[in-house]
Amino acid sequence: MIDPLNQFQINRLIPISLGEWDISYTNSALWMTIGLIIVCLFFHASLKREALVPNRLQASSEIIFCFLSDMVKTYIGREGVPFFPFIFTLFWFVLIGNLLGLIPYSFTYTSHIVVTFTLAIVAFIAANVAGFKKHGIGMFSLLLPKGIPLFLAPLMIIIELISYLARPFSLSIRLFANMMAGHLILKLFASFSLMLGKSSLAVLGILPLILNIGVTGLEFLVAVLQTYVFTLLTCLYINDAINLH
């Protein structure tokens, strides 16, 4: 039986060490590079011949650009405009990682918690830096909602602090878990098809194959949806730090 966890193994392609630090170029880094190249080629092809009446590539790039711009303005406000390049880059990094993982024999770098947590902690730190820059020590007021009785204040501060610090963990685990679970199911169904195909019940191998096709379509939707959720929650976290309520 095929080991469904092998697809998540990180392998060194070009061993590189910096003292005691292992900074080897891995299969994960390779697919990040491939994703970067694909995104750059997409925008180069869509924008190299800008026209008043856009073609399909230009229209698709403009739609995504406007969609993300509206998301930033809606959920952060005008003060979130400086964050747009970060949100735009974050969206594409997660989206291309999710979609590339659907290609057979590829690698899904967004299925690793170290990648998703790094993205989440960078967003969390950026939001807090922006919040402290605008409000100073007054940013801590978000830990105590208005209208709370004074005797409940210590308890609410502890609860809100734990909830606030848990944000990067929940944000990263949500994406990592969805990507990992989906690819495990795909690999298991593929394994069942191969096992049944080599047995006397070979005809039954068609059933898990059909299920796999359906799950692949579902995984495509999940890949896009999780990208949207990750980007949206990042905007909301930045908004909470900048626009205190």
N, C-alpha and C positions, 0 to 999 in steps of 0.2 A: 504494500500500500504506500502511496506517495505521502511523504511527510508534508502536511500543509504549512508547517512553520518554516520550511526551508526558504520560502520566498521572502522572508523578512531578514534573512541573514545578511549582514554587512561584510563584504569581502574587500580586501586591499587589492587595488589594481596597480598602483604605483606606490611602493613603500617609501615614506618620507618621515624622517624623525628630526626633531629639533631639541637636542639634549635628551631629556627624559620624556618629552612630549611626542606622542605619535600623531602626526598630522598627515597621514597617508591619504592619497587620492583613492577614494572608494567607489563602489558601484552606486552608492547613494549620491555622492558628489557628481558622478558622471551623469546621472539622470537629472540632477539639478541643472547641470550645464546644458544638457539637451533641452530642458524646459526653457532655459533662458534664450537659447538660440531660436527655438520655435516662436517664442513671443516676439523677439526682435524681428524675425523674418516676417511674422504676421503683420506687424505695424509698418514695417518697411514696404511690404507689398500693398498694404491698404492705403498708405498715405503718400506714396511716391508720385502718384498722379491724381492729386486732389481736383475734384470737379464739383461744379455747382449742383449737378445731378449725380450723386454718388453711385458707384457700382456696389456690388454686394459686400465686398471686403471693406470698402470705406464706410459703408453704412453700418456694418456690424461693429467696427471699431468705434465709430462715433456714438452708437447706441450704448455700448458698454461704458464709454467715457462719460456720457451724460448721466447714465444710470448711477455710477459711482459718485459723480459730482453732486447729483440730487440727494443721494444718501448722506453725504457729508453735510450738506447744507440743512437737510431736514433733521438729522439726529444730533448734530453738533452745533449748527448755526454758522454764522459768518466767521466766528473765531476759529472754526475748524478748518478753514481753507488752507492754512499752512500745513495741516496734516494730510491734505489730499494726496501728495506724492507717496506718502507712506501707505495710506489706505489702498491706493491704486496698485502699488507694488505688492502689497500683502495679498490682495485679491488674486492677482495673476499668479503669484508664487504658489498659493494654495490650490487654485483651480487647475493649473497645468500639472501639478503634482498628483492631484486626484485623478485626472483624466488619463495621464500617461500610465498610471498604474493599471488601467483596464486593458492595456496592450499585453498580449501573451509574452511571457519571458522578460517583461520589463521589471521595474522596481518602483514601489510606491513609497517615496520618502516621507510622505505625510502619515504613513502608518507607524512611524517611530515617535515615541513620546519625547525624545530628546529634541527632535525638530519642531514639533508643535509647541512644546513648552518654551523653547527659545523664542519662537514667534510671539507667544502669549506674554512672556516676561518682558520682552522688548516693548511691546505695546503698553503693558502695565507701567513700566518705568517711565516711558515717554508721557503717558497721561499724568502721572504724579508730578513729574518735573514741570509740565505745563501748568498744572494746578497750583503748585507751590510758587511758581513764578508770578502767577496772577493774584493769588489770594494770600500767599505767605502762610503764616501759622493758622490763619482763619480757615484753611482747607479742612482742618480737623473737625469743623462743624458738621461735615457730612456724616460723622459717626453718631451724631445725636439729632434725630429728626425733630422738627418743631412740634410743640404741643405735648411732648412727653413729660409726665409728672417728675418732679425732682427726685423722688425716692426711687424711681425706676431708672434714672440716668446711668448709674454705674453698670447695671445689668445690660442696658441697651447698648452702651458703648462697647462692652465686651462682645456682644452678639454681632453688632455692626462691624467691628474690627475683624472678627473671625470671618464673617461673610465677605468683607472687602479683600482680605488677604487670600481668600480661597478663589478669587476670580481667575487668576492666571492658571490655576490647577484645573478648574472646571472647564475653562475655555480650551485648554490643550488636550485634556482627557476626552472631551466630547468628540473632537476631530479624530484623534488617534484611535479611539475605540471603534468609531463607525467605519473607518477605513480598514482597520485590521479585521474586524468581524466580517465585513462583506467579502474581503478577499479570502478569508478562511473558508467561508461557505462555497465560494466559487471553486476553490481548490479541492474541497471535499467532494462536491458533485462531479468534478472532472475525474477524481480518483475512483468514484463509484462506477462511472461509465467505463473506465479502463478495466476495472476488476470484472465487471459483468461481461464486457466484451470478450474477455479471454476465457470465460467459463462456458458451460453448456447452455446457459441462459443468456446468450449474447444479445438476443433481441430485446431483452429488458434493459440493456445499456442505453437504449434510446430515451428512456424516461428521464434519468438524471441529466442527460444531454439537453433535453427540451427544457427542463427546469433551469439548467445553467444559462440557457439563452435568456430566459425570463429574468433570472437574477442579475444577469449582465445589464439588461435594460434598467432594472431597478437601481443597480449600482451607479449607473450613469446619472440618474436623477439624484441619488444620494450625494454623489460627488459635487454636483452643482449646488444642491441645497446646503450642504455643509460648508461650502465656500461662502455662500451668502450669509449663513448664520455666524460664521467666524468673523466675517467682515463687519456685519451689523453689530454684534456684541462688542467688538473693538471700538466702533463709533460710540456706542452707548457708554462704555467705560470712560472714554475720553471726555464725553459730554458731562458725565457725573463729576469729573475732576475740575473741569473748566467752569461749568455753569452749576454752581452749588444751589441746592434747593432747601 
